[in-house]
Amino acid sequence: MKGALFHPGLMHGGYSVDVPTHSQRTILAEPYATIFGWSVDDNGGRGTVVLRIGRRELTPDVVRRVDVRQALGPRVVNDDVGFEFRFVAPFGISLATLIRTDTQAQALRRVFLVRFEPVWLTRWRSARRTRGLKANEHPTLRFSLDGPKPTRLKLMSQPRLVVHGWAVDVASLKAVSPTVLLDGLAQPPHPKKRGDVQCALASLGALPEETGFEVGAELSVGFHDLDVEIRTGDTVVSLFKGKVLRLPSMRSRVHSRSYEDWTELEAKLHAHEAGELGAHIAAMLYKPSFRILVAPGGKGDLEETKRSLASQIYPVFTVDEGSTSAIADRTPADFVLPLAAGDRLHPAALYRFADRLNREPDLDMLYADEDRWTAGRRTQPFFKPDWSPDYLETLNYVGAPAVYRASVAAGLQAFSRYDLALKFTEQSTRIGHIGTVLCHRTETSALADTVGDIAALQGRLRRTGRTGHVAPLVAGEGAYRIKLSLKRKPLVSVVIPTAGKVVRIGDRTLDLVVHCVEQLRLKTSYAHLEIIIVHNGNLCEGQERDLTAHKCKLVLYDKPIFNIAEKLNLGATQATGRLLLLLNDDIEVIDEGWLACMIQHFEKPHVGVVGAKLLYPDTRVQHAGVVHNSGNPDHVRRLAPRDDHGYFFSTSGVRNFMAVTGACMMTPLAVYRAVGGYSEALAVSYNDADYCMKVRQLGRSVVYEPAAELIHFESVSREASLDIGESNFYHQRWAREVTFDGFYNERFLTVASPTFEPLVNPRRL
Amino acid sequence: MRSFSGIAVGYLARGADDDWRGSIQRFVRSYLAHPAGVDHQLYVIFKGFHSKRDEHRARTLFGSLAYRPIETSDDNFDLGAYLTMANMVDEEVICCLNSHSEILCDLWLLKLTAALGVKGAGLVGATGSFESLQSYNRTFRGFPNPHIRSNAMALRRVDLIRALEGRPLATKLDLFMIESGPTGLSASMVAQGRRTLVVGRNGRFYGPRWWPFSDTFRQGRQENLLVGDNQTRMFDQMRWPEKQATSLKTWGKYLQEETLLRPPWLGGLRS
């Protein structure tokens, strides 16, 4: 029972991953990889594990493990506790996560798989010449490349690469600076003194002392091209031409912590920083004034709120008692901050607002994160997304604390804080978010007013020219669902790329594309559709007949190399509808109203993309929005149950994200054309997230619609794969945008996987 | 805080740069877009142009902008040019902007010079770094090596002359020595008991311990930058893993909040 281990974090069950051992990276020179071990659940039965690689999720073969039963005794009920995954590893670098699913989903092991083809090594021309002292090699150049060392493939686990050596032109007796290209980008060499070279070549004449060169560069994980060459006139002498592979680091020196630990640290930091902040306040060029409106409430609650106001380090504010309807009255101020009795402001709350307004004086509204004050402790942090106009129609996520420019708010006659947020954001979109918890609310101060909230949302519908019905998502929780009566019923062009596959799913045999079209024609209530099928020319006669019977346009894609972006763009050229629905052929409809739920968002002019809620065949969540984790797009809340509400209704309510999956994505055809459709440089992966990013650049929002529920037999029609080149393309194109995901707080929420659970991660940027 | 008897802003227009036109246009655009917030005299230091014609073209890029030209040779890097300027002008304070500078917010000069007016302040800048060049040359102090970067820095003219006069400025190493070396600008200020401060777009003056939390140089989206340059733009354009590696190289463990709670001498941060 090699490597047997009872994990200390598990009360009763246990597991062991026998292969690979504790190594966090596995280098593969062949396509097949194996991971095996055993897992016992809390009852002594077989623990369920799955292996996730990119978007693929694999189930293991069951293996008998008598040794485990013998070793662990009566605790283990059966022999079949072993598991084995044998799979084809994706080419390049990928992350394989072994997850235990019989209890709360828990990652048991993460392994970086690095797969390459041995034939590459022979193909890589390592035209390296580390010595150039012979006169017949070049008439006047003499050089030496002292590093990197002569290997075909340089492996590195540290990020820093140093290229160093020396070069001289003996005709002119001058130092020569080489060109160092890392991934095609020139890296400036720094001159180095090389007395040894000066001495060694003294017979040739008086050489300068600085004949050396050195280039240092930080490498990211993955393959890199390195070229070192000397250019003199028309001559190019190559010193090194090869590849460098940086492997992921095996150690993580800084660990995550709980929110409770963080609040303790944060309190100490605040005490530590108070003097600095005081100096800043004294030196502020702009000292905005705040008027704090505390709504009536219990005496004790009011006192708690006032006590927190008395401890503010920023002094320019006044306090009034009154509701939001009193905004226009009394004391003039630059900004107004409504609070409920019982809300406790963080001592630095007003300072943080003033600080941000000094940085961005044009902002009209600012809100910050909040948590709950329960039994004298801070709990349930709400790390809010950046400005999310569509999420605001699900719940008043802006909540408290939020400051509103008084000159704009004064004329709004808002009857509640939710009404104020809705009305204000119709007047101004200069809205900022401070990603710090600045208010601690109690159960009573955060209590929802269902009648008032519904009235506020109905007012919103009226003001924005929409008609519909507002209903609570869950009674008394302050989250709502809007169902519109569509004003218009635009033609929707559905583009379905297909390989015409017939697959076995459970006990059913499905002709995917025909099944998909039947779902649209027979199980979808919205009928104003045109269906465009983009096929590879391999549809059988029966498929063509069925599709034609369903009035589909058939478009032939005859390129030899698979490129989903090209296929979708080709289909879109045939579209005539106002809206375009990009749809995979491996989907199945659950509720006939799904399409209308997506269409209704386009009655808001700011919406650019709408994505659906996709479920695995076992009805667990497959897609409920895409967030970025270290710059990589990833599905949030994957494997959650279908009826999961998610983090502050992020799964069950309409919400904004940076991107949604392209498996089912709706967008106006005009927008699709305005951004040039899908990027064809992204043949397989990232093209959907890339599209969303392009649309967001136009100032339009990306919306996740949970009422549009579909089953998605993900990657049944095609094997999932990850192309490093596409990954690099995406990372480079959106380098600034994905630094932080404004809709998912990577610092304070789980990142591997992004399950939307509070966890304070080490700061990485 | 106090006011100064004259502020000189020296912008370096360097003709030897590949894209000197783009650099000048970027600077002029940003200078016109963002009021400085305080009276000053703009000097443009023309340096390293291949021909008089190029230099003339460069001058036309400044349009109707009121400035005084200074010409200098290209053999002593940017700090040498600032020294030349310091010896020619008589303003009390000098703000040095290199050829890649781009002003990013209103009242930028007022914010910079206000920091210099703080009691004990000797050198202020839009960016600072903990990076050490010890791996290149052992003379440099090891990490963390807090220093104000020489782009978009402001200091008293007499301090600039005192720090640079008579020092070799012929090689890149000389330049690095002055920027982050043990007897460089920042180190000599600290040795005199004076403060080195980074100034953010929010107008806050950050002492070295707070630099990693200033949201400026090589941190996150660098949203609190007062003045950008080629290095900050390059960071913006880096892919995430490179960004992380660069951030780590610049700030190391000091990116983590808990380091603030340790006494500075235990954390290795001596200033």
Contacts between the chains, C-beta under 8 A, distances in Angstrom:
chain1	res1	chain2	res2	distance
A	159	B	245	4.5
A	159	B	248	7.9
A	159	B	249	7.9
A	160	B	249	7.9
A	162	B	135	7.9
A	190	B	136	6.5
A	190	B	172	6.2
A	190	B	173	7.9
A	191	B	171	6.7
A	191	B	172	6.5
A	191	B	173	7.5
A	192	B	136	8.0
A	210	B	171	7.1
A	214	B	136	6.8
A	216	B	135	7.3
A	216	B	136	7.7
A	218	B	242	6.2
A	218	B	245	4.0
A	218	B	246	5.8
A	218	B	249	6.0
A	219	B	242	7.9
A	219	B	245	7.4
A	220	B	239	6.2
A	220	B	240	8.0
A	220	B	241	3.3
A	220	B	242	4.9
A	220	B	245	6.5
A	221	B	241	5.7
A	222	B	241	7.8
A	253	B	253	7.9
A	254	B	253	7.7
A	254	B	256	5.9
A	265	B	257	6.3
A	265	B	258	6.3
A	265	B	261	7.8
A	266	B	257	7.8
A	268	B	261	5.8
A	269	B	257	5.6
A	269	B	260	6.2
A	269	B	261	7.1
A	272	B	260	5.9
A	272	B	261	6.4
A	273	B	210	7.9
A	273	B	260	7.8
A	276	B	204	7.8
A	276	B	206	7.9
A	276	B	207	7.4
A	276	B	210	6.2
A	279	B	118	7.9
A	279	B	205	7.0
A	280	B	202	7.6
A	280	B	203	7.2
A	280	B	204	4.3
A	280	B	205	7.3
A	283	B	1	6.9
A	283	B	114	6.2
A	283	B	115	8.0
A	283	B	118	7.5
A	283	B	203	6.4
A	283	B	204	7.6
A	283	B	205	6.8
A	284	B	203	6.0
A	285	B	37	7.6
A	285	B	107	6.0
A	285	B	110	6.7
A	285	B	111	6.9
A	285	B	114	7.5
A	285	B	203	5.3
A	355	B	202	5.1
A	355	B	204	7.0
A	356	B	202	7.3
A	358	B	201	7.9
A	358	B	202	4.5
A	358	B	203	5.2
A	359	B	105	7.7
A	359	B	200	7.2
A	359	B	201	4.8
A	359	B	202	4.1
A	359	B	223	7.3
A	359	B	224	6.2
A	361	B	106	7.8
A	630	B	240	5.4
A	630	B	241	7.4
A	630	B	244	7.5
A	631	B	239	6.8
A	631	B	240	2.9
A	631	B	241	7.5
A	632	B	240	7.7
A	728	B	239	6.8
A	731	B	239	3.8
A	731	B	240	5.9
A	731	B	241	7.8
A	732	B	237	7.7
A	732	B	239	5.5
A	735	B	236	6.7
A	735	B	237	5.2
A	735	B	238	5.9
A	735	B	239	5.7
A	735	B	240	7.4
A	735	B	243	7.4
A	736	B	221	6.9
A	736	B	236	5.0
A	736	B	237	7.2
A	738	B	240	6.4
A	739	B	220	6.1
A	739	B	221	5.2
A	739	B	240	7.1
A	739	B	243	6.6
A	740	B	220	6.3
A	740	B	221	6.7
A	762	B	256	6.1
A	763	B	255	4.9
A	763	B	256	5.9
A	763	B	257	7.2
A	764	B	244	5.4
A	764	B	247	7.3
A	764	B	255	7.4
A	765	B	219	6.5
A	765	B	220	5.0
A	765	B	243	6.1
A	765	B	244	6.0
A	765	B	247	5.1
A	765	B	255	7.8
